[in-house]
Amino acid sequence: MKKINYLLTGLAVVALNMGVVLAQAIPPPTDIPSLPTRTWSLTDIYGWPTLIFNWFFWIITIFTVWMILRTAFDFVKSGGDTNKIKELSPRAMNIVIGIALAVLARSIPSIIAAFITGR
């Protein structure tokens, strides 16, 4: 009996909503202006590597901060146990590598621009 009540309630809700939807008889607009086509300039194309490296920088930075917090929490949680602390040393090395990659990702566009422009 409950299933039938749920079914009838669902059908009533759908039927009421369909009445509201079908009652809106607004004709579609006919005077929509067309969107201009995008023309790419050389500066736009030169900006893409900077954009990509900036995304790369922020993703690595967020991940590195997460690893720092996680390693610090595990260090505090280890309670001075030398075996647990030894397990954290590869993580510390990964953090250093992450920071180096983030700095490199941030500086690569400047290096490329210096080579191209000769400054």
C-alpha positions, 0 to 999 in steps of 0.5 A, spaced: 500 500 500 505 504 501 508 503 494 502 505 491 501 511 495 509 513 493 507 512 486 501 516 486 504 522 489 510 521 485 505 521 479 502 527 482 508 531 482 510 530 475 503 532 473 503 538 476 510 540 474 508 538 467 502 543 467 507 549 469 512 547 464 507 546 458 503 553 460 509 557 458 508 558 451 513 564 450 515 564 443 523 563 442 527 569 440 528 571 433 533 576 433 539 573 437 546 576 435 551 572 433 557 571 437 564 574 434 569 569 432 575 569 436 581 570 432 588 568 436 593 573 436 601 571 437 601 574 444 595 570 446 599 564 444 605 566 447 601 566 454 599 559 454 605 556 456 605 561 462 598 559 464 600 552 464 606 553 468 602 557 473 597 551 473 602 547 474 606 551 480 599 552 484 598 544 483 605 542 486 604 548 491 598 545 494 600 538 494 607 540 497 603 544 503 599 538 504 605 533 504 608 538 509 602 538 514 601 530 513 609 529 515 609 534 521 602 530 523 605 524 523 612 526 526 608 529 532 604 522 532 610 518 532 612 520 539 619 519 538 619 512 535 626 512 531 623 507 526 617 511 525 621 517 524 626 513 519 619 512 515 618 519 514 625 521 511 623 519 504 617 524 505 621 529 507 625 528 500 619 528 496 617 535 499 624 538 497 623 535 490 616 538 490 618 545 492 624 545 487 619 543 482 614 549 484 620 554 483 622 551 477 615 551 474 614 558 476 621 561 473 621 557 466 616 562 463 621 567 465 627 563 462 624 562 456 622 569 455 629 571 456 632 567 451 626 569 446 627 576 447 635 576 448 634 580 455 
